[in-house]
């Protein structure tokens, strides 16, 4: 009998070593190595994939007219790129209790109403628990099948027997395959289970959505190869103190990778937010106070208006604090350096706090000008015009650089009742937009002069 060998695998990054290590040399994590057995190849169960598709010329390939399935949830369809692609493998990850199971159960109900067959595999909850959630959400259908199971071989058997239109696995960290000796949730199990689900989805042309857990740092649990194997990776974000949720696409082979969907959590589940700008500006005070501006950010093809607030005060410590919530701290430090050098604003003994109201993360450089004007108005104790929106990127020499999708941003500000918008002079408008005054600026000092409320 052959001797069974073992190895130690880092559960954070998948690094393998022959002996136990306290610290992973690959990712630097401590105490993440777990012993796993190496199973001989002939013991592993293989998927029998028929070779029904010989090599074909590109012009000979015929496309199905129903290549995508609409979920009837427009925000979810937007993030997916227009709907669920047949035979695709989608990974949805997020914090516990954020609403991953809720939105997929609601999606299942909508698809079943379109005469689609859905198999919901629950590896963490019983059938009774799923039934209670379905009744609360108002999901009732004869085409929705619940299968509480953790063994992937049994799951594969029922998928091949039923041939559903959509398979939902909740979650990938809870299922296991008998061909791997390690416990469920280990790096080897996640990698092998995801590979088997991908083979089933591609060979049977069955759309599959798997739910993934996240680590305490917010990263998707399991090996990095998990994100490479799937077709689409969607991150479910949200503030536990707020009722809304953000569905963000971070990888999509069939659509835009920067799209977001906005939802609001209620007693009946997740409801779509058709106009997210109104949500983020719901508490916006028209009287305004120093240190508050409105920027027009763009998430994928969607423009959104959010409020930026800044607070500047004298520090009692030798080193002033720089705190940023919702924007990159490095970007804020760069803006502060430009303000000190180009307009002579002395912030060397001032604490600076920058916050994006609503908990949304703004990552694009087009928010630079709004952040800078919020800081300047707070320092000078003046009020920025509350009817003016701002968009623009700041260069190191203090110039305002052009941004993309400028017409969409201007139109969104005009729809929400803003009378003026400050944009970079380098942006050339392709069409005339009426109902809003467009102010073009080249330098940051010019933007401050034209934006401060008289």
N, C-alpha and C positions, 0 to 999 in steps of 0.2 A: 504494500500500500504506500502510495506516494506521500511524502511528508507535506503537510499543509503549512505554507509559509504565511507570515503576517507582515504587515507594514503599518506605519503610522502616517495618518493623513490629517493635514490641517483643515479644520471644519470651516475656516474663513475663506481660504483661497484655493484649497485643493493640493497644496504642496505635499509631496510624499517623501518619506525617509525610512531607512531601515530600523532606526532606533528612536526612542522617545526624546523629544526636545522640549524645553520649557518655553522657548520663544521661537516663533516661526521666522526663518531667515528671509522668506519671501515677502510677507505682509507685515511682520513685526508684532503679531498678536501673541499674547501670553496664554498658556494653558489651553490651547485649542487643538492639540494633537490627540487623536483617538485611534486605538489599534483596530485595524481591519484585516480580515483574512483574504489572502489571494486564492481565488478558486480557479482550478484548472479550466482551460478553455472548453474542453469537451464536456464539462458538466453544465455549462451555461446553456440556457434555452435560447434558441435562435428564432427570429421571426421569419416565417416562410413568405417571402415576397415574390409573387409571380412576375415573370418578365413579360408582361403584356404590352409594353411600350418600347418597341425597338427604336433606334435612332431615326429621327425624322428631320427633313428640311424645315426651316423656319416658316416658309410660305405654305407648307402642308399642314401645319398645326391648326386645328379648328377650335375656336373658343366657344364655350357655353354662354348663351345669352344671359343666363342668371349666374354670373360669376360671383356676385356679391349678394348677401342676404341682409336686407334692412332690418334693424332691430326695432323700428318705429320709435326709437328714442333719438332724436336728432342730435343731441349733444354727444351721445355715445358714438353714433355714426360718424360725426365730424372727426372725433379722435381716431377712429378706425380707418378713416380715409374714404368713407362712403358706405360702410357696411362691413359685415364679416365675410371675408373671402373664403370660398369653398376650398377645403383641404388645408387651411392655414392653421398654425399653432400660435396662440396668443397667450402671453403671460401678463397677469394683472397682479401687482404687488402693492402693499400698503400696510400701515400700522394696524394693530388689532382694534376691532370695533369701528373702523373708518367707514365701512359700508360695502366691502368687496362682495360678500355673499348676497347682500341685499340687492345690489344693482344687477347681479347675474341672475338672481331669481326673478326680478322684474323683467329682465331681458328674455328669460325663458318663457314667461307668460305671454309676452308680446309676440314672440316667434311662433308659439303654439297656436295663437289666434290666426296666424297666417298659414295654418295647416302644416307646420314644420314639426318634426319629431325631435324632442330634446331628451337626452339622458343626463341627469344630474347625479354625479357620483359624489357622495358625501363621506369623506374619510374622517371627519372630525365630529360630526353630529349624527344623531339617530334620525330615522325617518319621521318619528313623531315631532322632533324639534323643527325639522324642515317644514312639516305640515303646519305647525303653529305659526311660523314666520310667513308662510304662504297665505294663510287665512288673514293675518294682519295686513299684508300687502294687497289682498284682494286678488291673488293669483289662483285661478281655477282653470284647469284644462285636462282633457282626456289624452293629450299628446305629450304630457310631461311625466317622465318616469324618474323616480327617486331610487337610487341604489346605494345604500350605506355599505361600503366595502373599502378595504385597504390593500388587498392583494391584487397586484397588477395583472397576474395571469387570469384570474377570474374576471377582472374588469375587461380585459381584451376579449375573452370568450363572449361576454354579453354584448359588447360593441359589435362584434362580427355577426352575431345572431340578429340583433335588432336593426343594424345599419341606420342609426339616427342621422338627422341633418346636423346636429350640434351635440358635442359632448363637453360637459363642464366638470372639471376635476377640482375638488375643494378639500385638501390642497395638495400640491406636489410634494411638500415636506412630510405628509402623513401617510403616503402610500409606499409600498415596497414591492420588490420582486424577489422571488425565491432563489434566483440565480446568484444573488449577492448575499454574503453571510452577515454583513453589518446591519445595524438597526436602521429603521426608517428615519429619514432626515439627515443621514450622513452624506458626505460628498459623493461617495460611490453610488449610493442608492438614488440620489437626486439625478445624477448624470445618466445612469442607466435607465431610470424610469422615464425621464424626459426623452431620451433617445427612442425608447419603445413607443411612446405616445406619438412622437414625430413620424416614425415609420408607419404607424397605423393611420395617421391623418393623411399622409401623402399617398399611401398605397390604396386606401379605401375612399379617398376624396371626402373625408369627414372633417368638418371644422371642429377645432378643439380649443377650449379656453381653460387654462390652468391658473389657479390662485397660488401666489407665492408669499411667504412670510418675509419680513424685513428684520435686520439686526437692529441693535440699539443705536447704531450710528445712522440708521436710515437706509442702508444698502440692502439689496436683495440677498436673502440668505441662500447659501449654497455656492457652488463653484461659478466662476465668471463665465465658463463655457455654457452655462444654462441660458444666459442672455444671448449668446451667439447662435444657439441652436434654434431658438424660436423665431418666428417671423415678425412678431410685434411685441414690444415691451411697453406696458402702460403702468404709470405710477399713480396711485390714488393718494392724494394729499388733502390735508385739511387741518384746521386748528380745533383742538378738542373743546375750546371755549366758544367756538362759533358754530353756526348751524350749516354752513355751506361747505361743499367739498369740490376739489379740483381734480379732474381726470386729465393727466398729462401724458402724451405720447413721447417716449424718449428713444424709441426705435420702431420703424415701420417700413417694411419692404414694399408696401402697397399704398403709401400715402405720405403726407407731410409729417416730419418728425417733430415739429414744434407746435402742433395743434393742442388746444386745451378744451375741455368741456366743464361747464360750471353746473353744479347741482346744489340743492338745498335739502338737508335732512329734516324730515318731519315724522309725525306719527304714522303716516301712510307710506313711509319709505322715502326714496330720493325723487325729487321733482326737478325738472329742468329749469334753469335760469336763462331765459331767452335773451335778456339784456343785462349782462353782468355789470356794465358800467353804472347802471342805476343802483345795483346792489352795493357796490363799493363806495358810491357817493351818497348813500342813503342818509348818513349822519353828517354830511358836509354842511357846515354853517356858512350861510351867505354873508353874514356880518364879518367873518374871518378874523383871524388874529395873526400877529407876526410869526413867520416861520412855517407857513402853510402854502402849498402850491398844488396845482392839478396838472398831472402829466398825461400824455396819450401814449400808452405803451401798446405793443403789438405782439400777440401770441399766435404764431402761425399766420393765418390769413385774417385773424380777428383783432380789430383794434379795441382797446379798453381804456377807460379813464379811471385813474386811481389817484388818491391823495397822498402827497409826500409831506411829512412834518419833520421839522428840525428844531432842536433845542440847544442853545449855546449859552454856557455860563462859566464864570470864573472857577477854576479848580483850586482846591486847597492842597493839592499834592504836587510834587516836583514834576511829574510826568502827566500831562493831560490825557484824559480818556477819549477814545474814539470808538463809539458803539454804533453798529448799523444792523437794523432788523429789516429783512426783505430785500436788501441790496448788498452787493459785494463790498466788503470792508476795504479791500484794496482799491476799488474804484472810488470810494469816498475819500480815502487818503490822497489819491491823485487829484481829485477835485479841490481839496483843501490846499494842496501845494500850488495849484494854478491860481486860486483866489489870493493867496499870500504874495505870489510873485507878480502876477499880472495886474491886479487892482489894488494891491497894498493893504489887504485885510489881515491884520495881525491876530492869529489864532494860536500863538505859541503857549499862551497861558489860559486857554479856554477848553473846557470839556465840550465835545460835540456829539450829539445823539441824533441819528437819522432813523426814521421809522416809516414804513409803508403801511398805511391804514388798511385794515382788513386781513392782514396776514398773508397776502399774496407775495410771491417772490418775483421781483423785476430784475432780469438779468441782462437786458439789452442796453447798449451805450446811449440809446436815445433818451434815457432818463437823466443823463448828466446835467442838462441845463436846468431841469426842475429841481434837482437836488441842490445845485449851486444857488439858485435864487431863493430856495427855502432857507438855506444857511445865512445868506446875506441879509434877508429881511428880518431874520431873528436877531442878528448881531446889531443891525441899525435900528431895530424896534420900529419898523414900518410895515404896513400891510400891503401885500401884493394884491393886485386887482382880482377879485373873486370871480369875475366873468371872463377871465383870460386863461386859456389852456397853454401848455408849453410842450415843446418837443425839440430835441436837438442834442447832438453829441459834442463834447468839448475836447478840443485838441490841447496839447501841452503849451502851445503859444497863446492860448485864450481864444482861438477862433472857433466858430460854430460850424460843425461839419454836417453834411447832408445825411438823411436817414431814408430808409425804404418805406414803401407803402404810404407816402405822404398824403395822397388824395383820400385814402380810406380813413386816416387819422383825422383829417380836417372834417370830413363828412360826419364822423362819429361825434366830434365835439359840437358841430352845428346842430345835430339831432337832439343833443341833451341841453340845448339852450345857451351855450356859450357864445358870447358876442365877438370875442377876439381869440386868435391863436397865434403864438409866436413860433415861427419855424425858421430853419436855416435859410439864408439867402442863396445858398448853393443848390437848393432844391428847385427844379423847374416843374411847374404844374402843367400837366397835359390837358387839363380841362378847367374851365372856370367854375368855381363853387360860390354860389350866392348865399346870402343870409348870414355871413360871418366875415369879420374883418381879418385879413391875413397880414401879419406883420413879419417882415423878413429882417433878420439880423445877421451881422457878420462876426461881431465880437461880443464877448460876455458882458462887457461894460455897457454896450448898446442895449442888450437885453434887459439889464437891470434898470436902465433909464426909462425904457418904454413899458416896462411891466409893473413898476411900483405904482400903487394907487395914489392919486393926487389928493 
